[in-house]
Amino acid sequence: MDYLMIGATPAGESCECLGANYDSNKAQKECHAFIRQLTRQFGVPPQGARFAIKNFPHDFGSYKEVCVVYDDNNEEAIDFAFKVERESPENWDDKAQIELMPRF
């Protein structure tokens, strides 16, 4: 198995930033919303591929990113992973924006 890092949120959106007051729970929520958006855009991953949230170490602590984990012996899974990386959205879609609205 191998993986490609897609990001914590769509590339054009702000995200929970490591360093000052990093909120791991908020970062987790953003990553889950991003996975649901990617699934809406690209469909359910084929056998041998899946979306995952991975933790990565950094000098300031650990941060989360959405990755596509794929079987590097499965052509369909490889194609899916690289399509997601190549065509990842720039912005949140309407459903993700609603999902991420603060709740009081």
Contacts in CASP RR format, 6 or more apart in sequence:
PFRMAT RR
TARGET T0000
AUTHOR 0000-0000-0000
METHOD contacts of the structure
MODEL  1
MDYLMIGATPAGESCECLGANYDSNKAQKECHAFIRQLTRQFGVPPQGAR
FAIKNFPHDFGSYKEVCVVYDDNNEEAIDFAFKVERESPENWDDKAQIEL
MPRF
1 69 0 8 1.000
1 70 0 8 1.000
1 71 0 8 1.000
1 72 0 8 1.000
2 69 0 8 1.000
2 70 0 8 1.000
2 72 0 8 1.000
3 52 0 8 1.000
3 54 0 8 1.000
3 67 0 8 1.000
3 68 0 8 1.000
3 69 0 8 1.000
3 70 0 8 1.000
3 81 0 8 1.000
4 67 0 8 1.000
4 68 0 8 1.000
4 70 0 8 1.000
4 81 0 8 1.000
4 82 0 8 1.000
4 84 0 8 1.000
4 85 0 8 1.000
5 54 0 8 1.000
5 65 0 8 1.000
5 66 0 8 1.000
5 67 0 8 1.000
6 34 0 8 1.000
6 38 0 8 1.000
6 65 0 8 1.000
6 66 0 8 1.000
6 67 0 8 1.000
6 68 0 8 1.000
6 84 0 8 1.000
6 85 0 8 1.000
6 88 0 8 1.000
7 15 0 8 1.000
7 34 0 8 1.000
7 65 0 8 1.000
7 66 0 8 1.000
7 67 0 8 1.000
7 88 0 8 1.000
8 15 0 8 1.000
8 16 0 8 1.000
8 27 0 8 1.000
8 30 0 8 1.000
8 31 0 8 1.000
8 34 0 8 1.000
8 63 0 8 1.000
8 64 0 8 1.000
8 65 0 8 1.000
8 66 0 8 1.000
9 15 0 8 1.000
9 30 0 8 1.000
9 31 0 8 1.000
9 33 0 8 1.000
9 34 0 8 1.000
9 92 0 8 1.000
10 34 0 8 1.000
10 37 0 8 1.000
10 88 0 8 1.000
10 89 0 8 1.000
10 90 0 8 1.000
10 91 0 8 1.000
10 92 0 8 1.000
11 88 0 8 1.000
11 89 0 8 1.000
11 90 0 8 1.000
12 90 0 8 1.000
12 91 0 8 1.000
13 91 0 8 1.000
13 92 0 8 1.000
15 27 0 8 1.000
15 30 0 8 1.000
16 22 0 8 1.000
16 23 0 8 1.000
16 26 0 8 1.000
16 27 0 8 1.000
16 30 0 8 1.000
18 58 0 8 1.000
18 60 0 8 1.000
18 61 0 8 1.000
18 63 0 8 1.000
19 60 0 8 1.000
19 61 0 8 1.000
22 60 0 8 1.000
22 61 0 8 1.000
22 63 0 8 1.000
24 62 0 8 1.000
24 64 0 8 1.000
27 63 0 8 1.000
27 64 0 8 1.000
28 53 0 8 1.000
28 64 0 8 1.000
29 100 0 8 1.000
30 100 0 8 1.000
31 53 0 8 1.000
31 64 0 8 1.000
31 65 0 8 1.000
31 66 0 8 1.000
32 53 0 8 1.000
33 92 0 8 1.000
33 96 0 8 1.000
33 99 0 8 1.000
33 100 0 8 1.000
34 66 0 8 1.000
34 96 0 8 1.000
35 51 0 8 1.000
35 53 0 8 1.000
35 66 0 8 1.000
36 95 0 8 1.000
36 96 0 8 1.000
36 99 0 8 1.000
37 89 0 8 1.000
37 92 0 8 1.000
37 93 0 8 1.000
37 95 0 8 1.000
37 96 0 8 1.000
38 51 0 8 1.000
38 66 0 8 1.000
38 84 0 8 1.000
38 88 0 8 1.000
38 89 0 8 1.000
39 45 0 8 1.000
39 51 0 8 1.000
40 93 0 8 1.000
40 95 0 8 1.000
41 87 0 8 1.000
41 89 0 8 1.000
41 93 0 8 1.000
42 80 0 8 1.000
42 83 0 8 1.000
42 84 0 8 1.000
42 87 0 8 1.000
45 51 0 8 1.000
45 68 0 8 1.000
45 77 0 8 1.000
45 80 0 8 1.000
46 74 0 8 1.000
46 76 0 8 1.000
46 77 0 8 1.000
46 80 0 8 1.000
47 74 0 8 1.000
47 76 0 8 1.000
47 77 0 8 1.000
48 70 0 8 1.000
48 71 0 8 1.000
48 74 0 8 1.000
48 76 0 8 1.000
48 77 0 8 1.000
49 68 0 8 1.000
49 69 0 8 1.000
49 70 0 8 1.000
49 71 0 8 1.000
49 74 0 8 1.000
49 76 0 8 1.000
49 77 0 8 1.000
49 80 0 8 1.000
49 81 0 8 1.000
50 68 0 8 1.000
50 69 0 8 1.000
50 70 0 8 1.000
51 66 0 8 1.000
51 67 0 8 1.000
51 68 0 8 1.000
51 69 0 8 1.000
52 66 0 8 1.000
52 67 0 8 1.000
52 68 0 8 1.000
52 69 0 8 1.000
53 64 0 8 1.000
53 65 0 8 1.000
53 66 0 8 1.000
53 67 0 8 1.000
54 64 0 8 1.000
54 65 0 8 1.000
54 67 0 8 1.000
55 62 0 8 1.000
55 63 0 8 1.000
55 64 0 8 1.000
56 62 0 8 1.000
56 63 0 8 1.000
56 64 0 8 1.000
56 65 0 8 1.000
68 80 0 8 1.000
68 81 0 8 1.000
68 84 0 8 1.000
68 85 0 8 1.000
69 81 0 8 1.000
70 77 0 8 1.000
70 78 0 8 1.000
70 80 0 8 1.000
70 81 0 8 1.000
71 77 0 8 1.000
71 78 0 8 1.000
72 78 0 8 1.000
92 100 0 8 1.000
END
